[in-house]
Amino acid sequence: MPEIAIQTAGGTKERFPLTRERVTIGRSRESDIFLPDQWLSRNHAAIEHRSDGYFVNDLSSKNGTLLNGEPLQEWRRLRPGDIITLGEHTLTFSPDSVEEEEEEPEPEGTRVFSVRELSDISTRPAIDPVDLQRQNRVLAILSKAASELVVHRPLDELFDLVLHLLFEAVAAERGAILLLEGSPPTPAIKASTSRQGEPLTRISRSIARRAIEERVSLLIPNVLDDVRFKSEDSILASGIRSAMCAPLWFTAPGEGKDSVIGLVYVDSLQHSHSFGEDDLRVLTALANVAAAKIENVRLLEESLEKRRMEEDMRMAAEIQTGLLPREAPEVPGYEVVGCNQPCRTVGGDYYDFATEEGRLLIALGDVSGKGTGAALLMTVLRAAVRAHWTEDALGDAVARINRTVCQNVPSNKFVTFFVSTLDPPSGRLTYVNAGHNPPLLIRADGEVESLHEGGMVLGLFEGVPYEAGQVEMRPGDTLLAYSDGVTETWSPEGDEYGEEKLSAFAVGNHGLDAAALQDAILGDIESFEAGARATDDRTLVVLRRLSETP
């Protein structure tokens, strides 16, 4: 079955089988593939199944669709591995569904032991000398491990110490520590070692899964006895003679709940000996002692890292705030205000004001993505704007800004951008809209105009031409320039605030001064979202020409 593999900027992945003749893609919940992406139009693109294959095209979206890096302007046939880029999502076409890698069966002779039973240390006098010797061996190993592990070490050093203790206790030739990561949690190798040769890079998924899910220790006395593992493709065929593993299992203090955070695995090669039950008992006991220590160190390091990140973010927010205007310039006959509300500590929205030879310059940009990455790109945009926006030919200036952005941002990032220059005496406003939400010009009589002229978003292709548009701001007119976070605010019921509601609200309150109108719009948005968490940065610039020009 043909399918689309969807990957977000955050790294999450999903698969969508193409079971219909036509599949629509967009940020509308009615789309077949719903992508909650601020950069997408409600109905952004579509994939159609025809007699000669699958075809894709853009549906006149605001920011366009790329197929293998080239803008889509007509229906194009999809080939295996083709990449469709929409906003912050990449979609990869596959003519056949990719099946999960098959798990190898457990080798014949695999022995399964309860972790609790292996961990028990009998307190009654041992009558059997063999049992007494075995118990003394485990106690001696645990005593040494406890003394070694009591000292705090970074997680990497702790992993190395645990593997060292394992190699001292059992005659293994290779070993690895795996921790559960991701959602759903899967075991990932965090440390591995070998007495000689290459360390372990992977282990059998079926063995790891059973040890973790069932909380059991597994002993494989002799892999070579099972003909199913003779092939070169088998994970257990790489010269392994014997193997064993135990879950990293402990009882959480205070809660009394058992927790498994991963597993330890060791094996021996063909020329070595086979492991026995005594070896597995030692491995399991060490795993139990190490598990609680590993979890404590991991939680401590996560806490310290979180505090460091919070401090870094606080400093970044202060720096970013300093890059935005502290106050709007005073322009005779006009009122101008601006504000920025990041949905996280730092954001990717940018706005700016300046006066140059009597002209008022206004810029507003929205970098794809959120958080620190978008904030860093915002500084690139600000530097490029400051270098070129005073030039006389505004279209050429934006082309130079675009060239700078292209040379300094990753290929999967882009910027929507609006810039304008105002000649205050005449009210002539010259502007370029590079794929941004069209600003709204609210006329004194309530008529609304949208400022569309310009070109495509910044950061995708160098050498793109930009055309400047021009309008006249007459007394009583108000200009609203805003980022997606203003109109793409959602109510608890899933309704979008939208451009129409913003326009109607501005028209109904066009008698307010610029600052009061800005506050009223933000207040209406907050009422609309009714306590829901903002999902995008909000930036709003209001420019109003007074009814009576001095």
ZAMARGU-4260 file (C-alpha; in steps of 0.2 Angstrom, whole numbers, plus 5000, padded with zeros to 4 digits):
<rodrens>
0) 5000/5000/5000 | 5007/5017/4995 | 5010/5029/5010 | 5016/5046/5015 | 5029/5046/5030
5) 5027/5063/5039 | 5041/5071/5049 | 5039/5087/5059 | 5052/5099/5064 | 5052/5092/5081
10) 5057/5075/5074 | 5041/5066/5077 | 5036/5053/5063 | 5019/5047/5057 | 5014/5036/5042
15) 4998/5039/5032 | 4992/5026/5020 | 4985/5033/5003 | 4969/5023/5003 | 4959/5036/4994
20) 4959/5043/4976 | 4962/5060/4983 | 4970/5065/4999 | 4970/5083/5005 | 4983/5091/5016
25) 4981/5106/5027 | 4979/5114/5044 | 4960/5112/5042 | 4953/5098/5053 | 4943/5093/5038
30) 4959/5089/5028 | 4963/5070/5026 | 4980/5074/5033 | 4978/5087/5046 | 4994/5096/5050
35) 4993/5109/5064 | 5006/5120/5056 | 5005/5139/5057 | 5014/5140/5040 | 5000/5130/5031
40) 4984/5136/5023 | 4968/5127/5027 | 4968/5118/5011 | 4986/5118/5006 | 4990/5103/4995
45) 4983/5087/4988 | 4988/5070/4982 | 4978/5061/4968 | 4979/5043/4963 | 4977/5041/4944
50) 4979/5027/4932 | 4998/5030/4929 | 5003/5034/4947 | 5001/5046/4961 | 5002/5065/4958
55) 5004/5080/4970 | 5000/5099/4968 | 4999/5115/4978 | 4981/5121/4981 | 4985/5140/4979
60) 4992/5140/4997 | 4999/5156/5005 | 5017/5149/5007 | 5018/5136/4993 | 5023/5118/4992
65) 5040/5111/4987 | 5043/5095/4979 | 5062/5090/4981 | 5066/5108/4984 | 5057/5115/4969
70) 5040/5125/4970 | 5025/5116/4964 | 5015/5125/4951 | 5006/5111/4942 | 5002/5092/4945
75) 5018/5082/4947 | 5020/5063/4947 | 5027/5056/4963 | 5042/5044/4963 | 5048/5033/4977
80) 5058/5044/4989 | 5051/5060/4983 | 5050/5073/4997 | 5036/5086/4999 | 5039/5101/5010
85) 5025/5110/5018 | 5029/5123/5031 | 5038/5114/5045 | 5033/5096/5039 | 5042/5085/5027
90) 5032/5071/5018 | 5041/5057/5010 | 5032/5046/4997 | 5034/5028/4997 | 5025/5016/4984
95) 5025/5002/4997 | 5022/5003/5016 | 5038/5000/5026 | 5036/4985/5037 | 5044/4985/5055
100) 5060/4975/5056 | 5056/4957/5060 | 5061/4952/5077 | 5073/4937/5079 | 5065/4922/5088
105) 5074/4918/5105 | 5087/4904/5103 | 5083/4887/5108 | 5088/4883/5125 | 5085/4901/5132
110) 5082/4900/5150 | 5071/4913/5159 | 5073/4917/5177 | 5063/4929/5189 | 5073/4944/5194
115) 5066/4943/5212 | 5071/4925/5214 | 5089/4928/5207 | 5091/4943/5218 | 5085/4935/5234
120) 5099/4932/5247 | 5095/4918/5260 | 5097/4923/5278 | 5096/4906/5285 | 5112/4896/5287
125) 5117/4887/5271 | 5118/4869/5273 | 5124/4865/5255 | 5143/4871/5254 | 5140/4874/5235
130) 5125/4886/5239 | 5136/4894/5253 | 5150/4897/5241 | 5138/4904/5228 | 5130/4916/5240
135) 5147/4922/5247 | 5152/4926/5229 | 5137/4936/5226 | 5139/4945/5242 | 5157/4949/5239
140) 5153/4956/5222 | 5138/4967/5229 | 5149/4973/5243 | 5162/4979/5231 | 5150/4987/5219
145) 5141/4996/5233 | 5157/5004/5239 | 5162/5009/5221 | 5145/5016/5217 | 5143/5026/5233
150) 5154/5040/5226 | 5145/5052/5214 | 5151/5051/5196 | 5144/5058/5180 | 5133/5047/5170
155) 5146/5042/5157 | 5159/5038/5170 | 5145/5028/5180 | 5141/5017/5164 | 5160/5013/5162
160) 5161/5008/5180 | 5146/4997/5179 | 5153/4988/5164 | 5170/4987/5172 | 5162/4978/5188
165) 5153/4966/5176 | 5169/4961/5167 | 5177/4958/5184 | 5163/4947/5190 | 5159/4937/5174
170) 5170/4931/5160 | 5161/4941/5147 | 5170/4948/5131 | 5157/4961/5126 | 5145/4971/5136
175) 5132/4985/5135 | 5120/4996/5145 | 5104/5001/5137 | 5091/5013/5143 | 5073/5016/5138
180) 5071/5032/5128 | 5058/5040/5117 | 5039/5038/5116 | 5035/5024/5116 | 5050/5020/5126
185) 5063/5009/5117 | 5080/5002/5123 | 5095/5012/5116 | 5113/5008/5119 | 5121/5021/5130
190) 5138/5013/5134 | 5147/4997/5127 | 5164/4989/5129 | 5174/4974/5123 | 5189/4965/5129
195) 5195/4966/5111 | 5188/4971/5094 | 5173/4982/5091 | 5161/4986/5105 | 5142/4981/5103
200) 5132/4992/5092 | 5115/4982/5093 | 5107/4968/5102 | 5092/4956/5098 | 5076/4966/5100
205) 5066/4951/5105 | 5078/4947/5119 | 5078/4965/5125 | 5060/4967/5124 | 5056/4952/5134
210) 5069/4956/5148 | 5061/4973/5150 | 5043/4970/5148 | 5042/4954/5158 | 5056/4959/5170
215) 5065/4943/5168 | 5084/4938/5166 | 5088/4928/5151 | 5102/4915/5149 | 5107/4909/5132
220) 5119/4895/5135 | 5124/4891/5117 | 5118/4901/5102 | 5128/4889/5091 | 5116/4875/5094
225) 5102/4884/5085 | 5103/4883/5066 | 5091/4898/5064 | 5106/4909/5069 | 5119/4903/5056
230) 5114/4916/5043 | 5125/4932/5041 | 5109/4943/5043 | 5106/4937/5061 | 5111/4948/5075
235) 5116/4933/5086 | 5126/4925/5072 | 5141/4937/5074 | 5152/4924/5082 | 5142/4924/5098
240) 5143/4908/5108 | 5133/4913/5124 | 5124/4928/5130 | 5114/4934/5145 | 5104/4950/5150
245) 5095/4957/5165 | 5084/4972/5167 | 5089/4987/5176 | 5076/4985/5189 | 5073/4993/5206
250) 5059/4998/5218 | 5056/5017/5219 | 5059/5023/5237 | 5043/5029/5245 | 5032/5023/5232
255) 5035/5004/5233 | 5033/5002/5214 | 5045/4992/5203 | 5053/5002/5189 | 5063/4996/5174
260) 5074/5009/5166 | 5083/4998/5154 | 5095/4982/5154 | 5112/4976/5154 | 5118/4963/5141
265) 5134/4953/5140 | 5140/4939/5128 | 5155/4928/5125 | 5162/4924/5108 | 5164/4907/5100
270) 5181/4903/5107 | 5175/4907/5125 | 5165/4898/5138 | 5146/4897/5140 | 5138/4906/5154
275) 5129/4897/5168 | 5116/4901/5180 | 5128/4907/5193 | 5134/4920/5181 | 5117/4926/5178
280) 5114/4927/5196 | 5129/4939/5198 | 5123/4949/5182 | 5106/4951/5189 | 5112/4956/5207
285) 5124/4969/5199 | 5110/4976/5188 | 5099/4979/5203 | 5112/4988/5212 | 5117/4999/5197
290) 5099/5003/5192 | 5094/5014/5207 | 5111/5023/5206 | 5109/5026/5187 | 5092/5033/5189
295) 5097/5044/5203 | 5112/5051/5193 | 5101/5053/5178 | 5088/5063/5188 | 5101/5074/5196
300) 5109/5078/5179 | 5092/5081/5171 | 5088/5093/5186 | 5105/5102/5184 | 5103/5103/5165
305) 5085/5110/5167 | 5091/5124/5179 | 5106/5128/5167 | 5094/5129/5152 | 5081/5140/5162
310) 5095/5152/5166 | 5101/5152/5148 | 5083/5155/5142 | 5081/5169/5154 | 5097/5177/5148
315) 5092/5174/5130 | 5075/5182/5133 | 5083/5198/5140 | 5094/5199/5125 | 5080/5196/5113
320) 5069/5209/5122 | 5084/5221/5120 | 5084/5219/5101 | 5065/5224/5100 | 5060/5242/5100
325) 5059/5250/5118 | 5047/5262/5111 | 5039/5268/5095 | 5045/5284/5087 | 5035/5300/5087
330) 5029/5304/5070 | 5019/5321/5068 | 5001/5317/5063 | 5002/5298/5067 | 5001/5286/5081
335) 5012/5270/5081 | 5013/5256/5093 | 5020/5238/5093 | 5021/5223/5104 | 5028/5205/5105
340) 5021/5191/5115 | 5032/5175/5113 | 5023/5159/5117 | 5039/5152/5125 | 5053/5161/5134
345) 5060/5167/5117 | 5052/5167/5100 | 5054/5169/5082 | 5044/5185/5079 | 5052/5201/5075
350) 5046/5219/5073 | 5056/5235/5071 | 5053/5254/5069 | 5065/5268/5063 | 5064/5285/5056
355) 5076/5290/5042 | 5076/5307/5033 | 5058/5310/5039 | 5052/5293/5033 | 5044/5280/5045
360) 5051/5263/5043 | 5041/5248/5049 | 5046/5229/5048 | 5038/5213/5054 | 5044/5196/5052
365) 5040/5178/5057 | 5053/5165/5057 | 5048/5146/5055 | 5049/5136/5071 | 5048/5141/5089
370) 5060/5143/5104 | 5079/5146/5104 | 5082/5141/5086 | 5069/5153/5079 | 5076/5166/5091
375) 5093/5164/5084 | 5087/5166/5066 | 5077/5181/5071 | 5094/5190/5075 | 5100/5186/5057
380) 5084/5194/5050 | 5086/5209/5061 | 5104/5212/5055 | 5099/5210/5037 | 5084/5222/5039
385) 5095/5235/5048 | 5108/5234/5034 | 5096/5237/5019 | 5079/5244/5024 | 5084/5262/5022
390) 5088/5260/5003 | 5077/5269/4991 | 5071/5255/4980 | 5062/5244/4993 | 5059/5229/4982
395) 5078/5228/4979 | 5081/5230/4997 | 5070/5215/5001 | 5080/5205/4988 | 5096/5209/4997
400) 5088/5204/5014 | 5082/5188/5006 | 5100/5184/4999 | 5107/5187/5017 | 5094/5176/5025
405) 5097/5162/5012 | 5115/5162/5016 | 5113/5161/5034 | 5098/5150/5038 | 5096/5131/5036
410) 5088/5125/5020 | 5072/5119/5029 | 5069/5136/5037 | 5061/5152/5030 | 5054/5169/5035
415) 5038/5178/5031 | 5041/5196/5031 | 5033/5213/5029 | 5042/5230/5027 | 5035/5247/5023
420) 5041/5265/5022 | 5029/5280/5026 | 5030/5297/5020 | 5021/5306/5033 | 5016/5322/5024
425) 5008/5314/5010 | 5003/5297/5019 | 5011/5287/5005 | 5015/5270/5011 | 5027/5259/5001
430) 5028/5241/5006 | 5034/5224/5001 | 5025/5208/5008 | 5036/5193/5007 | 5023/5179/5010
435) 5017/5187/5026 | 4999/5188/5033 | 4993/5203/5022 | 4992/5218/5034 | 4975/5226/5035
440) 4972/5244/5030 | 4956/5250/5039 | 4949/5265/5031 | 4940/5279/5041 | 4924/5274/5033
445) 4926/5255/5038 | 4932/5249/5021 | 4946/5236/5023 | 4960/5233/5011 | 4974/5220/5012
450) 4992/5223/5007 | 4997/5208/4996 | 5011/5215/4984 | 5028/5208/4986 | 5034/5190/4983
455) 5038/5174/4991 | 5044/5170/5008 | 5063/5174/5013 | 5076/5161/5014 | 5071/5148/5001
460) 5079/5154/4985 | 5092/5168/4981 | 5089/5179/4966 | 5070/5180/4969 | 5062/5197/4963
465) 5051/5207/4975 | 5039/5220/4969 | 5034/5235/4980 | 5016/5240/4982 | 5009/5257/4987
470) 4994/5264/4996 | 4989/5281/5003 | 4985/5282/5021 | 4971/5295/5023 | 4966/5304/5039
475) 4957/5292/5051 | 4965/5276/5042 | 4973/5263/5053 | 4986/5250/5047 | 4987/5233/5057
480) 5002/5222/5053 | 5002/5206/5063 | 5010/5188/5064 | 5001/5172/5062 | 5000/5170/5081
485) 4986/5184/5081 | 4974/5176/5069 | 4979/5158/5072 | 4973/5158/5090 | 4961/5143/5095
490) 4946/5143/5106 | 4944/5128/5118 | 4931/5122/5105 | 4944/5121/5092 | 4938/5137/5082
495) 4951/5149/5075 | 4951/5168/5078 | 4955/5171/5060 | 4957/5186/5049 | 4939/5190/5047
500) 4936/5192/5066 | 4951/5202/5067 | 4946/5214/5053 | 4928/5215/5060 | 4934/5219/5078
505) 4946/5232/5071 | 4932/5240/5061 | 4921/5241/5076 | 4934/5249/5086 | 4942/5260/5073
510) 4939/5276/5083 | 4951/5271/5097 | 4969/5277/5097 | 4983/5266/5092 | 4988/5260/5109
515) 4970/5257/5115 | 4966/5248/5099 | 4981/5236/5101 | 4976/5233/5119 | 4958/5229/5114
520) 4963/5217/5100 | 4975/5208/5112 | 4961/5207/5125 | 4948/5201/5113 | 4960/5187/5108
525) 4963/5182/5126 | 4944/5181/5129 | 4942/5171/5113 | 4955/5158/5119 | 4948/5157/5136
530) 4963/5152/5145 | 4970/5140/5132 | 4989/5140/5130 | 4995/5150/5115 | 5004/5139/5102
535) 5013/5153/5093 | 5021/5170/5095 | 5010/5185/5094 | 5016/5202/5086 | 5005/5216/5082
540) 5009/5233/5075 | 4996/5247/5074 | 4999/5263/5064 | 4985/5276/5064 | 4984/5292/5055
545) 4976/5306/5065 | 4960/5313/5058 | 4967/5331/5059 | 4985/5332/5053 | 4995/5346/5061
</rodrens>
